[in-house]
Amino acid sequence: MYLAMRAEVAAALRDALSGLGYPTDDVGIERPPEEFDAALASSVAFRLAGEAGAPPPQVAGELADAVDAGDCRYVDRVETAGPYLNFYPSDAYFADTVEAAQDGAYGHLDDRETSVVVEHTSANPTGPVHVGRARNPIIGDALANLLDYAGYDVDRHYYVNDAGRQMAVFTWAYERFDESDLPEPERDRAEYDLVRSYRKGNAYLEEADEAAVAEAEAEIEAIMQGLEAGDDETYERVGEVVDQVLGGMRECLERLPAEFDEFVKETRFMHNGDTDDVVKRLKGLDESVYEEDAWQLDLSEFGIEKQFVFLRSDGTSLYTTRDIAHHEWKFEQYDRAITVIGEDHQLTFDQLRYALKLLGHDTEKLDQVFYSWVNLPGGEGMSTREGTGIDLDDLLDEAIDRAREEVESRMGDRIRNDELTDEDIERIARQVGVGAVRYDIVSKQPTKAITFEWERALDFEAQSAPYVQYVHARAAGILGEAEVDPATLGDADAAALSHQTERDLLREIARFPAVIEEAAEELHPHIVATYTRDFADAFNAFYRECPVVDAPDEETQRARLALVVAAKTTIANALNILGVAAPESM
């Protein structure tokens, strides 16, 4: 209803501005401060003060008199507060909000008929996913969910870096060393098993004598050249390693969960000739030069001082060269392409963007979301190559263990009374523990570095995942205690919801689709997380002030039960966007 009311207010303001002879291009609609019961406000009087030759409060008063709210279903009245116009919601606004949020699909916006591919995670298949990069699948998955809710046709892609020196070293090491040469794996899963060879190979190249290293380097170079030449046997050798490691990494990511529609290998664009075609066209550009034994692209006209090397003297391409072919394929398949990528790759991404521009592509179709690293207290190392990193699996295990302790502490009586089974405890611990990790990471602006802290993430009283999840569990508990079928509440009278906390909660419910619209436009899923905290505050205030099962009369009870259903649906869908479970009990 918030979006519908906003459209009504914008139309009414434009009519008023036009009638008074003012320009109508910007009506300045925004959310009012919390101390007002208004749903919307307008700051347009500030913009018009100079033209009107009058102070903003006077202009606001003139506009308030000119606004005709009679045709607005969702506007009750218009009042001024200094230079602002405040628009107050009607009874129909609240009634329609309750009704709309009974639908389990509440929050999904209209189909935009626009296809979007969201590429995220894309961690090199050289070992387990580590904590430092955990932000990528969490933000990427939430962003894809958000765009899906916003009406886009979304595909989720993982771009597999299965070419280049790292994978050549990995393949050589996998074939070179026996089990007897390797330590015990840290975990019983493919990527933990195979990464031992990769680490052993890197150590060998640093420590072996000069002749042995030269022999190894020749074998590694042959693998790289075989990929460039499209040699089928080489592709099969590398693929055997990559597919096993990737299988294990997928199991890790499914724990979040972060799921993908397609794993796109970069060797695909080498094997089918697309990379060679890109190289040929790049060489033909005026900005292309051969310097320092490599083909390079001069991007100084775009403010990039470092030249983009796209082909080495030995004829091997680089990651970004292959990524150009990858993005040309994306542009053929989708209306928009969004990449979630670490801030340390910003220069590489800029080179990619401007190379595509020089090749004649519309780079307005290309968006990126940069993120900073996740740190743990104490600054533990994160190097996959050296094997000193803290893996995402470790973080999730620890989160579940800590959540289990918290659940057992809080629910001791219910456990002793056999109200909760071991399966219930494990389910809640997993939902709360993994939810705490996801929520804490996605709730921050991605460009800000964060330090993950257990006490904050698992605090049931603070504005954390458990605090928000508890709203859903509490709503489910109310409905269970009332033994009501939500489908029977369609005729509940929203006019009975007159308490201030009921109206405040309804305003938050009504705002949900607009939050999705804003977050999707900005590509910022953390906006949804901020909303869930505001929502939880509003619901908890309602819960304290307004008894539901023990409401004073049947009409009020039914209206409040309908409000609880609406709240439960809204918070479930908001958590779903963030990839956080909505527990039925906690």
C-alpha positions as CSV (number, residue, x, y, z in Angstrom):
1,M,0.0,0.0,0.0
2,Y,3.0,2.3,0.6
3,L,3.9,2.2,-3.1
4,A,0.2,2.9,-4.1
5,M,0.0,5.7,-1.6
6,R,3.3,7.2,-2.8
7,A,1.9,7.2,-6.4
8,E,-1.3,8.9,-5.2
9,V,0.7,11.5,-3.3
10,A,3.0,12.2,-6.2
11,A,0.1,12.7,-8.6
12,A,-1.7,15.0,-6.1
13,L,1.4,17.1,-5.6
14,R,2.1,17.4,-9.3
15,D,-1.5,18.6,-9.8
16,A,-1.1,21.2,-7.0
17,L,2.3,22.4,-8.3
18,S,1.0,22.7,-11.8
19,G,-2.1,24.6,-10.6
20,L,0.2,27.1,-8.8
21,G,2.5,27.5,-11.8
22,Y,5.5,25.6,-10.3
23,P,7.6,23.0,-12.0
24,T,6.5,19.4,-11.4
25,D,9.6,17.4,-12.0
26,D,10.6,16.8,-8.4
27,V,8.0,16.4,-5.7
28,G,10.5,15.5,-2.9
29,I,8.7,12.5,-1.4
30,E,10.4,10.9,1.6
31,R,9.7,9.1,4.9
32,P,8.8,11.5,7.7
33,P,10.5,11.4,11.1
34,E,9.3,8.8,13.6
35,E,7.5,11.3,15.8
36,F,4.9,11.9,13.1
37,D,2.1,9.4,12.4
38,A,2.3,10.3,8.7
39,A,3.2,7.7,6.2
40,L,4.8,10.1,3.7
41,A,6.3,13.6,3.7
42,S,7.3,16.0,1.0
43,S,10.2,18.5,1.2
44,V,9.3,20.2,-2.1
45,A,8.8,23.5,-0.3
46,F,12.6,23.8,0.2
47,R,13.1,23.6,-3.6
48,L,10.4,26.2,-4.4
49,A,11.2,28.8,-1.7
50,G,13.6,30.8,-4.0
51,E,11.3,30.8,-6.9
52,A,8.3,31.7,-4.8
53,G,10.1,34.4,-2.9
54,A,8.7,33.1,0.3
55,P,10.1,31.1,3.3
56,P,9.6,27.3,2.9
57,P,6.9,27.0,5.7
58,Q,4.8,29.5,3.9
59,V,5.2,27.7,0.6
60,A,4.3,24.4,2.3
61,G,1.1,25.9,3.7
62,E,0.2,27.2,0.2
63,L,0.8,23.7,-1.3
64,A,-1.2,22.0,1.5
65,D,-4.2,24.1,0.7
66,A,-3.8,23.3,-3.0
67,V,-3.5,19.5,-2.7
68,D,-6.7,17.7,-3.4
69,A,-6.6,14.4,-1.5
70,G,-10.3,13.7,-2.2
71,D,-9.5,11.2,-5.0
72,C,-6.7,9.5,-3.0
73,R,-7.9,6.2,-1.5
74,Y,-4.9,6.0,0.9
75,V,-4.6,9.6,2.0
76,D,-6.7,10.7,5.0
77,R,-5.4,14.3,5.3
78,V,-2.4,16.6,4.6
79,E,-0.8,18.7,7.3
80,T,2.3,20.9,7.4
81,A,5.1,20.7,9.9
82,G,7.3,23.7,9.3
83,P,8.5,23.4,5.7
84,Y,7.2,19.8,5.3
85,L,4.0,18.4,4.1
86,N,2.9,15.3,5.9
87,F,0.5,12.8,4.4
88,Y,-1.5,10.7,6.8
89,P,-2.8,7.2,5.9
90,S,-6.5,6.5,5.6
91,D,-8.4,3.6,7.2
92,A,-8.4,1.9,3.7
93,Y,-4.6,2.1,3.8
94,F,-4.5,-0.1,6.9
95,A,-7.3,-2.4,5.8
96,D,-5.8,-3.1,2.4
97,T,-2.4,-3.7,4.0
98,V,-3.7,-6.4,6.3
99,E,-5.5,-8.0,3.4
100,A,-2.5,-7.9,1.0
101,A,-0.1,-9.4,3.6
102,Q,-2.3,-12.4,4.1
103,D,-0.9,-13.6,0.8
104,G,2.3,-15.7,1.2
105,A,3.8,-13.9,-1.9
106,Y,3.5,-10.5,-0.2
107,G,6.4,-8.3,-1.2
108,H,6.9,-9.7,-4.7
109,L,6.7,-6.8,-7.2
110,D,5.3,-6.9,-10.7
111,D,7.2,-8.8,-13.4
112,R,9.6,-6.3,-15.1
113,E,10.2,-8.6,-18.1
114,T,13.9,-8.0,-17.6
115,S,16.5,-10.8,-17.4
116,V,19.4,-10.5,-15.0
117,V,22.4,-12.7,-14.4
118,V,24.0,-12.3,-10.9
119,E,27.6,-13.7,-10.9
120,H,28.9,-14.2,-7.4
121,T,31.4,-16.2,-5.3
122,S,33.5,-17.5,-8.2
123,A,36.2,-18.4,-5.7
124,N,39.2,-20.1,-7.4
125,P,38.8,-23.9,-7.2
126,T,42.1,-24.3,-5.3
127,G,40.7,-25.3,-2.0
128,P,38.0,-24.7,0.6
129,V,36.1,-21.5,0.7
130,H,37.6,-19.3,3.4
131,V,36.1,-16.8,5.8
132,G,37.7,-13.7,4.2
133,R,35.6,-14.3,1.1
134,A,32.4,-15.4,2.9
135,R,30.9,-12.1,2.1
136,N,30.7,-12.8,-1.6
137,P,28.2,-15.8,-1.6
138,I,26.2,-14.2,1.3
139,I,25.8,-10.8,-0.4
140,G,25.5,-12.4,-3.9
141,D,22.8,-14.9,-2.8
142,A,20.8,-12.1,-1.0
143,L,21.1,-9.8,-4.0
144,A,19.8,-12.5,-6.3
145,N,16.9,-13.2,-4.0
146,L,16.2,-9.4,-3.7
147,L,16.1,-9.0,-7.5
148,D,13.8,-12.0,-7.8
149,Y,11.4,-10.4,-5.4
150,A,11.7,-7.1,-7.3
151,G,10.3,-8.7,-10.4
152,Y,13.4,-9.6,-12.4
153,D,14.0,-12.9,-14.1
154,V,17.2,-13.9,-12.3
155,D,19.9,-16.5,-13.0
156,R,22.7,-17.2,-10.5
157,H,26.1,-18.0,-12.0
158,Y,29.4,-19.1,-10.5
159,Y,32.2,-18.3,-12.9
160,V,34.8,-21.0,-12.6
161,N,38.4,-20.0,-12.9
162,D,39.7,-23.3,-14.3
163,A,42.5,-21.8,-16.5
164,G,45.7,-20.0,-15.8
165,R,48.8,-20.9,-13.8
166,Q,47.0,-21.8,-10.5
167,M,45.0,-24.6,-12.1
168,A,48.0,-25.8,-14.1
169,V,50.0,-26.0,-10.8
170,F,47.1,-27.8,-9.2
171,T,46.8,-30.3,-12.0
172,W,50.5,-31.0,-12.1
173,A,50.7,-31.5,-8.3
174,Y,47.6,-33.7,-8.3
175,E,49.3,-36.0,-10.8
176,R,52.7,-35.7,-9.3
177,F,52.3,-36.5,-5.6
178,D,51.0,-39.7,-4.0
179,E,48.9,-40.1,-0.9
180,S,52.0,-41.0,1.0
181,D,53.5,-37.6,0.2
182,L,50.5,-35.7,1.8
183,P,49.3,-35.0,5.3
184,E,45.9,-36.1,6.6
185,P,43.0,-34.1,5.2
186,E,41.4,-31.6,7.6
187,R,37.8,-32.7,6.6
188,D,36.3,-35.6,4.8
189,R,35.3,-33.8,1.6
190,A,36.8,-33.5,-1.9
191,E,38.3,-30.0,-1.7
192,Y,40.0,-30.7,1.6
193,D,41.4,-33.9,0.1
194,L,42.8,-32.4,-3.1
195,V,44.0,-29.1,-1.7
196,R,46.8,-31.0,0.0
197,S,48.3,-31.7,-3.4
198,Y,48.1,-28.0,-4.3
199,R,49.8,-26.9,-1.1
200,K,52.4,-29.6,-1.5
201,G,53.1,-28.5,-5.1
202,N,53.6,-24.8,-4.1
203,A,55.9,-25.8,-1.3
204,Y,57.9,-28.1,-3.7
205,L,58.3,-25.2,-6.2
206,E,59.7,-23.0,-3.5
207,E,62.0,-25.6,-1.8
208,A,63.2,-28.1,-4.5
209,D,66.5,-27.7,-6.3
210,E,66.8,-25.6,-9.4
211,A,66.8,-28.6,-11.8
212,A,63.7,-30.1,-10.3
213,V,61.9,-26.8,-10.3
214,A,62.8,-26.3,-13.9
215,E,61.4,-29.7,-14.9
216,A,58.2,-29.0,-12.9
217,E,57.8,-25.6,-14.5
218,A,58.1,-27.1,-18.0
219,E,55.2,-29.5,-17.2
220,I,53.1,-26.7,-15.8
221,E,53.8,-24.5,-18.8
222,A,52.8,-27.4,-21.1
223,I,49.4,-27.6,-19.3
224,M,48.8,-23.9,-19.8
225,Q,49.8,-24.1,-23.5
226,G,47.5,-27.2,-23.9
227,L,44.5,-25.2,-22.6
228,E,45.3,-22.3,-25.0
229,A,45.7,-24.7,-27.9
230,G,42.3,-26.4,-27.2
231,D,43.9,-29.8,-26.5
232,D,41.1,-32.1,-25.4
233,E,43.4,-34.3,-23.2
234,T,44.6,-31.3,-21.3
235,Y,41.1,-30.1,-20.7
236,E,40.1,-33.5,-19.3
237,R,43.2,-33.5,-17.0
238,V,42.4,-30.1,-15.6
239,G,38.6,-30.8,-15.5
240,E,39.2,-33.9,-13.3
241,V,40.8,-31.7,-10.6
242,V,38.4,-28.8,-11.0
243,D,35.2,-30.8,-10.9
244,Q,36.2,-32.7,-7.8
245,V,37.2,-29.5,-5.9
246,L,34.1,-27.6,-7.1
247,G,31.9,-30.5,-5.9
248,G,33.2,-30.0,-2.4
249,M,33.0,-26.3,-2.5
250,R,29.3,-26.6,-3.6
251,E,28.6,-28.7,-0.5
252,C,30.1,-26.0,1.6
253,L,28.1,-23.2,-0.1
254,E,24.9,-25.3,0.2
255,R,25.3,-25.0,4.0
256,L,24.6,-21.2,3.8
257,P,22.7,-22.0,1.5
258,A,23.9,-20.4,-1.7
259,E,22.7,-22.1,-4.8
260,F,23.5,-21.6,-8.5
261,D,21.7,-22.1,-11.7
262,E,24.9,-22.6,-13.7
263,F,28.7,-23.0,-13.2
264,V,30.3,-21.4,-16.1
265,K,33.9,-22.4,-16.8
266,E,36.3,-19.9,-18.3
267,T,37.9,-22.7,-20.4
268,R,34.6,-22.8,-22.2
269,F,35.5,-19.5,-23.9
270,M,39.0,-20.8,-24.7
271,H,37.9,-24.1,-26.1
272,N,35.2,-22.6,-28.4
273,G,37.5,-20.0,-29.9
274,D,35.8,-16.9,-28.3
275,T,38.9,-15.9,-26.5
276,D,41.0,-16.0,-29.7
277,D,38.3,-13.9,-31.3
278,V,38.5,-11.3,-28.5
279,V,42.3,-11.2,-28.8
280,K,42.0,-10.6,-32.5
281,R,39.6,-7.7,-32.1
282,L,41.6,-6.2,-29.3
283,K,44.7,-6.2,-31.4
284,G,42.8,-4.3,-34.1
285,L,41.9,-1.4,-31.7
286,D,43.8,1.9,-32.0
287,E,44.5,1.7,-28.3
288,S,46.3,-1.6,-28.7
289,V,50.1,-1.7,-28.4
290,Y,52.8,-4.4,-28.2
291,E,55.2,-3.3,-25.4
292,E,57.4,-5.1,-22.9
293,D,56.8,-8.5,-24.6
294,A,53.1,-8.4,-24.3
295,W,50.0,-7.1,-26.1
296,Q,48.4,-4.3,-24.0
297,L,45.5,-1.9,-24.2
298,D,46.1,1.7,-23.4
299,L,43.1,2.8,-21.2
300,S,44.4,6.2,-20.2
301,E,41.5,8.0,-21.9
302,F,39.3,6.5,-19.2
303,G,41.6,7.6,-16.4
304,I,43.3,4.2,-15.9
305,E,47.1,4.6,-15.8
306,K,48.0,0.9,-15.7
307,Q,47.8,-0.7,-19.2
308,F,45.7,-3.8,-19.6
309,V,47.8,-6.7,-20.7
310,F,45.5,-9.1,-22.7
311,L,48.1,-11.5,-24.3
312,R,51.5,-12.6,-23.1
313,S,54.4,-13.0,-25.4
314,D,54.1,-16.8,-25.2
315,G,50.6,-16.6,-26.6
316,T,48.7,-17.3,-23.4
317,S,45.7,-15.1,-22.5
318,L,44.9,-13.6,-19.2
319,Y,41.9,-14.0,-16.8
320,T,40.4,-10.7,-17.9
321,T,40.8,-11.5,-21.6
322,R,38.8,-14.6,-21.1
323,D,36.3,-12.7,-19.0
324,I,35.7,-10.3,-21.9
325,A,34.5,-13.3,-23.9
326,H,32.5,-14.4,-20.9
327,H,30.7,-11.0,-20.7
328,E,30.0,-10.9,-24.4
329,W,28.2,-14.2,-23.9
330,K,26.3,-12.7,-20.9
331,F,25.2,-9.7,-23.0
332,E,23.8,-12.0,-25.6
333,Q,21.8,-14.0,-23.0
334,Y,20.7,-11.3,-20.5
335,D,19.4,-7.7,-20.3
336,R,21.6,-7.0,-17.3
337,A,24.8,-8.5,-15.9
338,I,25.7,-7.9,-12.2
339,T,28.9,-9.1,-10.6
340,V,29.6,-9.3,-6.9
341,I,33.3,-9.0,-6.5
342,G,36.0,-8.1,-3.9
343,E,37.2,-4.6,-3.8
344,D,40.8,-5.8,-4.5
345,H,39.6,-6.6,-8.0
346,Q,38.3,-3.1,-8.8
347,L,41.1,-2.2,-11.2
348,T,40.6,-5.5,-13.1
349,F,36.9,-4.9,-13.3
350,D,37.5,-1.3,-14.6
351,Q,39.8,-2.7,-17.3
352,L,37.1,-5.2,-18.2
353,R,34.4,-2.6,-18.5
354,Y,36.4,-0.2,-20.6
355,A,37.7,-2.9,-22.9
356,L,34.1,-4.0,-23.5
357,K,33.3,-0.3,-24.2
358,L,36.1,-0.1,-26.8
359,L,34.7,-3.2,-28.4
360,G,31.4,-1.5,-28.9
361,H,29.3,-2.9,-26.1
362,D,26.7,-1.0,-24.0
363,T,28.4,-1.2,-20.6
364,E,25.3,0.4,-19.0
365,K,24.1,-3.2,-18.9
366,L,27.0,-4.1,-16.6
367,D,26.8,-3.5,-12.8
368,Q,29.1,-4.5,-10.0
369,V,28.8,-4.7,-6.2
370,F,32.2,-4.4,-4.5
371,Y,32.7,-5.8,-1.0
372,S,35.4,-5.6,1.6
373,W,36.8,-8.6,3.5
374,V,35.4,-10.2,6.6
375,N,37.9,-10.4,9.4
376,L,37.8,-12.3,12.7
377,P,39.0,-10.8,16.0
378,G,42.7,-11.1,16.2
379,G,43.4,-10.8,12.5
380,E,43.9,-14.4,11.7
381,G,45.5,-15.2,8.3
382,M,43.4,-16.0,5.3
383,S,45.8,-17.4,2.8
384,T,44.4,-20.5,1.0
385,R,47.8,-21.1,-0.7
386,E,49.7,-21.5,2.6
387,G,46.9,-23.4,4.2
388,T,46.7,-21.0,7.2
389,G,43.2,-19.6,6.5
390,I,40.1,-20.1,8.5
391,D,37.6,-21.9,6.4
392,L,33.9,-21.0,6.0
393,D,33.1,-24.6,7.2
394,D,34.9,-23.8,10.5
395,L,32.9,-20.6,11.0
396,L,29.6,-22.4,10.3
397,D,30.4,-25.2,12.6
398,E,31.3,-22.8,15.4
399,A,28.2,-20.8,14.8
400,I,26.0,-23.9,15.1
401,D,27.8,-25.1,18.2
402,R,27.4,-21.7,19.9
403,A,23.8,-21.4,18.9
404,R,23.1,-24.9,20.3
405,E,24.6,-23.8,23.7
406,E,22.4,-20.7,23.7
407,V,19.3,-22.7,22.7
408,E,19.9,-25.3,25.4
409,S,20.4,-22.5,28.0
410,R,17.3,-20.6,27.0
411,M,15.0,-23.7,26.6
412,G,16.2,-25.8,29.4
413,D,12.7,-26.3,30.9
414,R,11.2,-27.3,27.6
415,I,14.0,-29.7,26.9
416,R,13.6,-31.3,30.4
417,N,9.9,-31.5,29.8
418,D,10.5,-33.3,26.5
419,E,8.7,-30.5,24.6
420,L,11.7,-30.3,22.3
421,T,13.4,-33.3,20.7
422,D,17.0,-33.6,19.8
423,E,16.0,-33.0,16.2
424,D,14.2,-29.8,17.2
425,I,17.3,-28.5,19.0
426,E,19.6,-29.3,16.1
427,R,17.2,-27.6,13.6
428,I,16.9,-24.5,15.7
429,A,20.7,-24.4,16.3
430,R,21.4,-24.7,12.6
431,Q,18.8,-22.0,11.7
432,V,20.0,-19.6,14.3
433,G,23.7,-20.3,13.9
434,V,23.9,-20.1,10.2
435,G,21.3,-17.2,10.2
436,A,23.5,-15.3,12.6
437,V,26.5,-15.5,10.2
438,R,24.5,-14.5,7.2
439,Y,22.6,-11.7,8.8
440,D,25.6,-10.2,10.5
441,I,27.5,-10.1,7.2
442,V,24.7,-9.0,4.9
443,S,23.4,-6.3,7.3
444,K,26.5,-4.1,6.7
445,Q,27.2,-2.0,3.7
446,P,29.4,-4.2,1.6
447,T,32.2,-1.7,1.0
448,K,32.8,-1.4,4.8
449,A,35.3,-3.8,6.3
450,I,33.8,-5.8,9.1
451,T,35.0,-7.9,12.0
452,F,32.7,-10.8,12.8
453,E,32.0,-11.0,16.5
454,W,30.1,-13.9,18.1
455,E,28.6,-12.0,21.0
456,R,26.9,-9.5,18.7
457,A,25.9,-12.0,16.0
458,L,24.2,-14.4,18.5
459,D,22.7,-11.8,20.8
460,F,19.0,-12.6,21.2
461,E,18.3,-9.2,22.7
462,A,20.2,-7.0,20.3
463,Q,19.4,-6.2,16.7
464,S,20.8,-9.5,15.3
465,A,19.5,-12.5,13.4
466,P,18.1,-14.2,16.5
467,Y,16.3,-11.0,17.5
468,V,14.6,-10.8,14.1
469,Q,14.0,-14.6,13.8
470,Y,12.3,-14.5,17.2
471,V,9.6,-12.3,15.7
472,H,8.6,-15.1,13.3
473,A,8.8,-17.7,16.0
474,R,6.7,-15.6,18.3
475,A,4.1,-15.0,15.6
476,A,3.9,-18.7,14.8
477,G,3.5,-19.4,18.5
478,I,0.6,-16.9,18.8
479,L,-1.2,-18.5,15.9
480,G,-0.6,-22.0,17.2
481,E,-1.9,-21.1,20.6
482,A,-5.0,-19.5,19.1
483,E,-5.5,-22.7,17.0
484,V,-6.7,-20.5,14.1
485,D,-6.6,-21.3,10.4
486,P,-5.2,-18.1,8.8
487,A,-7.4,-18.7,5.7
488,T,-10.5,-18.0,7.9
489,L,-9.4,-14.5,8.8
490,G,-10.2,-12.9,5.5
491,D,-13.2,-11.0,6.9
492,A,-11.3,-9.6,10.0
493,D,-12.1,-5.9,10.5
494,A,-9.0,-3.8,10.3
495,A,-10.9,-0.9,11.8
496,A,-10.5,-2.7,15.2
497,L,-6.7,-2.1,14.9
498,S,-6.7,1.4,16.5
499,H,-3.9,1.1,19.1
500,Q,-0.8,3.1,18.3
501,T,1.4,0.0,18.2
502,E,-1.0,-1.8,15.9
503,R,-0.9,1.2,13.5
504,D,2.9,1.4,13.8
505,L,3.2,-2.3,12.9
506,L,0.9,-1.9,10.0
507,R,3.0,1.0,8.6
508,E,6.0,-1.3,8.7
509,I,4.1,-4.1,6.9
510,A,2.9,-1.6,4.3
511,R,6.4,-0.3,3.7
512,F,7.9,-3.7,2.8
513,P,7.4,-3.6,-1.0
514,A,8.9,-0.1,-1.2
515,V,11.9,-1.4,0.8
516,I,12.4,-4.1,-1.8
517,E,12.1,-1.6,-4.6
518,E,14.7,0.7,-3.1
519,A,17.1,-2.0,-2.2
520,A,16.9,-3.6,-5.7
521,E,17.4,-0.2,-7.3
522,E,20.5,0.5,-5.2
523,L,21.7,-3.2,-5.3
524,H,21.9,-3.0,-1.5
525,P,20.4,-6.0,0.3
526,H,21.5,-4.5,3.6
527,I,18.6,-2.1,3.3
528,V,16.3,-5.1,3.8
529,A,18.3,-6.1,6.9
530,T,17.9,-2.6,8.4
531,Y,14.2,-2.9,7.7
532,T,13.9,-6.2,9.6
533,R,15.3,-4.5,12.7
534,D,12.8,-1.7,12.5
535,F,10.1,-4.3,11.9
536,A,11.1,-6.4,14.9
537,D,11.0,-3.3,17.2
538,A,7.5,-2.5,15.9
539,F,6.3,-6.1,16.4
540,N,7.7,-6.4,19.9
541,A,6.0,-3.2,20.9
542,F,2.7,-4.5,19.6
543,Y,3.3,-7.8,21.4
544,R,3.9,-6.1,24.7
545,E,0.9,-3.7,24.4
546,C,-1.8,-5.7,22.6
547,P,-2.8,-9.2,23.8
548,V,-3.9,-11.4,20.9
549,V,-5.3,-14.7,22.2
550,D,-6.6,-12.9,25.3
551,A,-8.0,-9.9,23.4
552,P,-10.9,-8.1,25.0
553,D,-13.5,-9.3,22.4
554,E,-13.8,-11.6,19.4
555,E,-13.7,-8.8,16.8
556,T,-10.4,-7.4,18.2
557,Q,-9.0,-10.9,18.5
558,R,-9.7,-11.7,14.9
559,A,-8.3,-8.4,13.7
560,R,-5.1,-8.9,15.8
561,L,-4.8,-12.5,14.5
562,A,-5.0,-11.2,11.0
563,L,-2.3,-8.6,11.9
564,V,-0.1,-11.4,13.3
565,V,-0.5,-13.4,10.0
566,A,0.4,-10.3,8.0
567,A,3.5,-9.7,10.2
568,K,4.6,-13.3,10.0
569,T,4.3,-13.3,6.2
570,T,6.2,-10.1,6.0
571,I,9.1,-11.0,8.2
572,A,9.4,-14.5,6.7
573,N,9.7,-13.0,3.2
574,A,12.2,-10.4,4.4
575,L,14.3,-13.1,6.0
576,N,14.0,-15.2,2.9
577,I,15.5,-12.4,0.8
578,L,18.5,-12.3,3.2
579,G,18.8,-16.1,3.1
580,V,18.1,-16.4,6.8
581,A,15.7,-19.1,8.1
582,A,12.4,-18.1,9.7
583,P,12.0,-20.6,12.6
584,E,8.6,-21.7,13.7
585,S,9.9,-22.0,17.3
586,M,13.0,-20.8,19.2
